[in-house]
Amino acid sequence: MSILVTNSYITPLETRQTVARRYRAVTKAINVEFWNSISETTHSFYVGSYGRGTAISTSDIDILVEIPNLEYDKFNSSTGNGQSRLLQSIRKSLQVAYPRSDIRADGQVVKINFHDGIKFEILPAFQNSDYVGNHQGYIYPDSNMGGNWKATNPKSEQEAMKIKNGPKYSNGLLYATCRHIRYVRDTYFSSYHLSGIVIDSFVYNAMGNWKYTEAGSSSSASTGDYENILLEYFNNNTLWGLSSLNLNSPGSNQTVNTSSSIACLEKVIKKIAA
């Protein structure tokens, strides 16, 4: 099962147009509520696989919406689970834009399930800066276990992925591999969990210096060499699947939790290397 450049994994144009329209409506609803603005584009951007360029037609759409830092003080200092209160506040603002859709707060995000099967996950976040004011990514709420704040730096991840996918490095092989793994996951192992950040971080680290020499063909001397390199990396870094897989995300170098994804990742990598 060789990895090829193919349009069959790409989100169709009509779907992308629908996603863009809903993205603008979501952004406007948040801006009206928190920024006193009717802008449909400011204070938000795509994250997750859609933002990293590795989404396929079945991928959820992840959006980070920036909330004013003054709101952080309010939710952080409130009694009880301030993180849950923030998510509920986001949920209520989105119900104005989509009163008939299934909208619910879930751990770290607010989810919107649309009637056509498209799913949005909205991550509210605050800009995070160091002591001299340099941007250090974002902090976002986690309402689990009584509530806490976590850090993320999706723009650095997106930039690192974009550079490695470019002609100087993998010449498109990075994105193609990540999309192919998603396709195999959804087609053959849909009952298992394998997160997008695990896929992208694994491929980013495992592929080494491999690249497409031309559209649709890898630089390997024979079919299957590259796929087996991925399997070899997995085996060498998990003691043949017997131990955990230590991964850091591209660009941000943050630790990626692989515990719930490793079983499915092993099945997918073995499938494409067969």
C-alpha positions as CSV (number, residue, x, y, z in Angstrom):
1,M,0.0,0.0,0.0
2,S,2.3,2.7,-1.3
3,I,1.9,6.4,-0.3
4,L,1.0,8.5,-3.4
5,V,0.0,12.1,-4.0
6,T,-3.7,11.8,-4.6
7,N,-6.7,14.1,-4.5
8,S,-9.0,11.4,-3.1
9,Y,-7.9,12.4,0.5
10,I,-8.4,16.1,0.0
11,T,-11.5,17.8,1.4
12,P,-13.7,18.6,-1.6
13,L,-14.1,22.2,-2.7
14,E,-17.8,22.4,-1.8
15,T,-17.0,21.1,1.7
16,R,-14.2,23.6,2.1
17,Q,-16.5,26.4,1.0
18,T,-19.1,25.3,3.6
19,V,-16.3,25.1,6.3
20,A,-15.2,28.6,5.4
21,R,-18.7,30.0,5.7
22,R,-19.2,28.5,9.1
23,Y,-15.8,29.5,10.2
24,R,-16.7,33.1,9.6
25,A,-20.0,32.8,11.4
26,V,-18.3,31.2,14.4
27,T,-15.6,33.9,14.5
28,K,-18.2,36.7,14.3
29,A,-20.3,35.2,17.1
30,I,-17.2,35.1,19.4
31,N,-16.1,38.6,18.4
32,V,-19.5,40.0,19.1
33,E,-19.6,38.4,22.5
34,F,-16.0,39.1,23.6
35,W,-14.5,41.8,21.5
36,N,-17.5,44.1,20.7
37,S,-16.7,43.5,17.0
38,I,-18.6,42.1,14.0
39,S,-15.4,40.9,12.3
40,E,-15.6,37.5,10.6
41,T,-11.9,36.9,10.5
42,T,-10.0,38.5,13.3
43,H,-9.0,36.7,16.6
44,S,-9.3,33.2,15.1
45,F,-7.5,30.7,12.9
46,Y,-7.7,27.1,11.9
47,V,-5.7,24.6,14.0
48,G,-5.5,20.8,14.2
49,S,-5.1,18.8,11.0
50,Y,-7.0,21.4,9.0
51,G,-4.6,24.1,10.1
52,R,-1.5,21.9,9.6
53,G,-2.5,21.0,6.1
54,T,-2.9,17.3,6.8
55,A,-6.7,17.0,6.9
56,I,-8.7,14.6,4.8
57,S,-12.4,14.7,3.9
58,T,-13.4,13.0,7.2
59,S,-11.4,15.2,9.5
60,D,-13.0,17.4,12.1
61,I,-12.5,21.2,11.8
62,D,-10.5,22.7,14.7
63,I,-10.6,26.5,15.3
64,L,-8.7,28.5,17.9
65,V,-10.6,31.6,19.0
66,E,-8.7,34.2,20.9
67,I,-10.3,35.7,24.0
68,P,-9.2,39.0,25.6
69,N,-6.7,38.5,28.3
70,L,-8.8,40.5,30.7
71,E,-11.3,37.6,30.5
72,Y,-8.7,35.2,31.7
73,D,-8.4,37.0,35.1
74,K,-12.2,36.8,35.5
75,F,-12.5,33.1,34.7
76,N,-9.2,32.1,36.5
77,S,-10.2,33.9,39.8
78,S,-13.8,32.7,39.9
79,T,-14.7,30.0,42.4
80,G,-15.2,26.5,41.2
81,N,-14.3,25.4,37.7
82,G,-13.6,28.6,35.8
83,Q,-12.5,26.7,32.8
84,S,-15.9,25.0,32.5
85,R,-17.6,28.4,32.8
86,L,-15.5,29.8,29.9
87,L,-16.5,26.9,27.7
88,Q,-20.2,27.4,28.6
89,S,-19.8,31.0,27.8
90,I,-18.4,30.1,24.4
91,R,-21.3,27.6,23.9
92,K,-23.9,30.2,24.6
93,S,-22.5,32.7,22.2
94,L,-22.4,30.1,19.4
95,Q,-26.0,29.1,20.0
96,V,-27.0,32.6,18.8
97,A,-25.4,31.8,15.4
98,Y,-26.5,28.1,15.3
99,P,-29.6,27.7,17.4
100,R,-30.6,24.4,15.8
101,S,-27.3,22.7,15.9
102,D,-26.0,20.3,18.5
103,I,-23.5,22.4,20.5
104,R,-21.8,21.1,23.7
105,A,-18.8,21.8,25.9
106,D,-16.5,18.9,26.1
107,G,-13.3,19.0,28.2
108,Q,-11.2,21.5,26.4
109,V,-13.3,22.6,23.4
110,V,-16.9,23.4,22.4
111,K,-18.2,21.0,19.7
112,I,-20.7,21.8,17.0
113,N,-22.1,18.8,15.2
114,F,-23.8,20.0,11.9
115,H,-26.6,18.1,10.2
116,D,-24.4,17.3,7.2
117,G,-21.8,15.4,9.3
118,I,-19.2,18.2,9.5
119,K,-17.9,18.7,13.0
120,F,-16.3,21.8,14.4
121,E,-14.2,21.9,17.6
122,I,-13.8,25.4,19.0
123,L,-10.8,26.0,21.3
124,P,-11.0,29.3,23.3
125,A,-7.5,30.6,24.1
126,F,-5.6,33.5,25.6
127,Q,-2.3,34.9,24.2
128,N,0.6,33.8,26.3
129,S,3.7,36.1,26.6
130,D,7.0,35.9,28.4
131,Y,8.0,38.5,30.9
132,V,9.3,40.9,28.2
133,G,6.1,40.6,26.1
134,N,7.3,38.1,23.5
135,H,4.5,35.9,22.1
136,Q,4.8,32.3,23.5
137,G,1.7,30.7,22.0
138,Y,-1.6,30.4,23.9
139,I,-3.1,29.0,27.0
140,Y,-6.5,27.2,26.9
141,P,-8.9,25.7,29.4
142,D,-9.1,22.1,30.4
143,S,-12.3,21.6,32.5
144,N,-11.4,18.0,33.4
145,M,-10.3,17.1,37.0
146,G,-11.6,20.3,38.5
147,G,-10.1,22.6,35.9
148,N,-6.7,23.8,34.8
149,W,-4.9,25.7,32.1
150,K,-2.7,24.2,29.3
151,A,-0.3,25.6,26.8
152,T,-0.2,25.3,23.0
153,N,1.7,26.9,20.2
154,P,-0.2,25.8,17.0
155,K,1.4,28.5,14.7
156,S,4.9,27.2,15.3
157,E,3.6,23.6,14.5
158,Q,2.0,24.8,11.3
159,E,5.1,26.6,10.2
160,A,7.4,23.6,10.9
161,M,5.1,21.3,9.0
162,K,4.9,23.7,6.1
163,I,8.7,24.0,5.8
164,K,9.3,20.3,6.0
165,N,6.6,19.6,3.4
166,G,8.2,22.1,1.0
167,P,10.5,21.4,-2.0
168,K,13.7,21.8,0.0
169,Y,12.8,18.9,2.4
170,S,10.1,16.3,1.6
171,N,8.6,17.9,-1.5
172,G,5.1,17.1,-0.5
173,L,5.8,13.7,1.1
174,L,5.1,14.8,4.6
175,Y,1.5,16.0,4.0
176,A,0.8,13.0,1.7
177,T,2.0,10.5,4.4
178,C,-0.1,12.1,7.1
179,R,-3.2,12.1,4.9
180,H,-2.6,8.5,3.9
181,I,-2.4,7.4,7.5
182,R,-5.6,9.2,8.3
183,Y,-7.3,7.4,5.3
184,V,-6.1,4.0,6.5
185,R,-7.1,4.8,10.1
186,D,-10.7,5.8,9.0
187,T,-11.0,3.0,6.4
188,Y,-9.7,0.0,8.3
189,F,-9.4,0.9,12.0
190,S,-12.3,3.3,12.7
191,S,-13.1,1.7,16.0
192,Y,-9.7,2.6,17.4
193,H,-8.4,6.0,18.5
194,L,-5.5,7.7,16.8
195,S,-5.2,11.5,17.2
196,G,-4.1,13.8,14.4
197,I,-1.3,15.4,16.4
198,V,0.2,11.9,17.0
199,I,0.0,11.1,13.3
200,D,1.7,14.4,12.2
201,S,4.3,14.3,15.0
202,F,5.2,10.7,14.2
203,V,5.6,11.2,10.5
204,Y,7.5,14.4,11.0
205,N,10.1,12.6,13.1
206,A,10.1,9.2,11.5
207,M,10.4,10.1,7.8
208,G,14.0,11.4,8.1
209,N,15.3,12.9,4.9
210,W,12.9,11.0,2.5
211,K,11.2,13.1,-0.1
212,Y,9.3,12.9,-3.4
213,T,11.6,13.2,-6.3
214,E,8.6,14.0,-8.6
215,A,4.9,14.2,-8.1
216,G,3.5,10.7,-7.3
217,S,6.8,8.9,-6.7
218,S,9.2,8.7,-3.8
219,S,12.9,8.7,-3.9
220,S,13.1,5.0,-2.9
221,A,14.8,2.5,-5.2
222,S,12.0,0.0,-4.8
223,T,8.4,0.3,-3.6
224,G,7.9,-0.2,0.1
225,D,11.3,1.1,1.3
226,Y,9.9,4.3,2.7
227,E,6.9,2.6,4.4
228,N,9.2,0.1,6.1
229,I,11.4,3.0,7.3
230,L,8.3,4.3,9.2
231,L,7.6,0.8,10.6
232,E,11.3,0.4,11.6
233,Y,11.2,3.8,13.4
234,F,8.0,2.8,15.3
235,N,9.5,-0.6,16.3
236,N,12.9,0.9,17.4
237,N,11.2,3.6,19.5
238,T,8.6,1.3,21.2
239,L,10.6,-1.9,21.7
240,W,8.4,-3.5,19.0
241,G,5.2,-2.1,20.4
242,L,5.9,-3.1,24.0
243,S,6.6,0.4,25.5
244,S,5.3,3.9,25.1
245,L,6.2,6.1,22.2
246,N,7.9,9.4,23.1
247,L,7.0,12.2,20.7
248,N,7.3,16.0,20.6
249,S,5.2,18.1,18.3
250,P,6.8,19.8,15.3
251,G,7.9,23.4,15.9
252,S,6.6,23.8,19.4
253,N,8.5,20.7,20.7
254,Q,5.7,20.1,23.2
255,T,5.2,16.6,24.6
256,V,2.5,14.6,22.7
257,N,0.4,12.2,24.7
258,T,0.5,8.9,22.7
259,S,-0.9,6.5,25.3
260,S,-4.4,6.2,23.7
261,S,-3.1,6.2,20.1
262,I,-0.2,3.8,20.0
263,A,-2.2,0.6,19.4
264,C,-4.0,2.1,16.4
265,L,-0.8,3.7,15.1
266,E,1.0,0.3,15.2
267,K,-1.9,-1.3,13.2
268,V,-1.9,1.5,10.6
269,I,1.9,1.5,10.1
270,K,2.0,-2.3,9.7
271,K,-0.9,-2.0,7.2
272,I,0.8,0.5,4.9
273,A,4.1,-1.4,5.2
274,A,2.6,-4.7,4.2
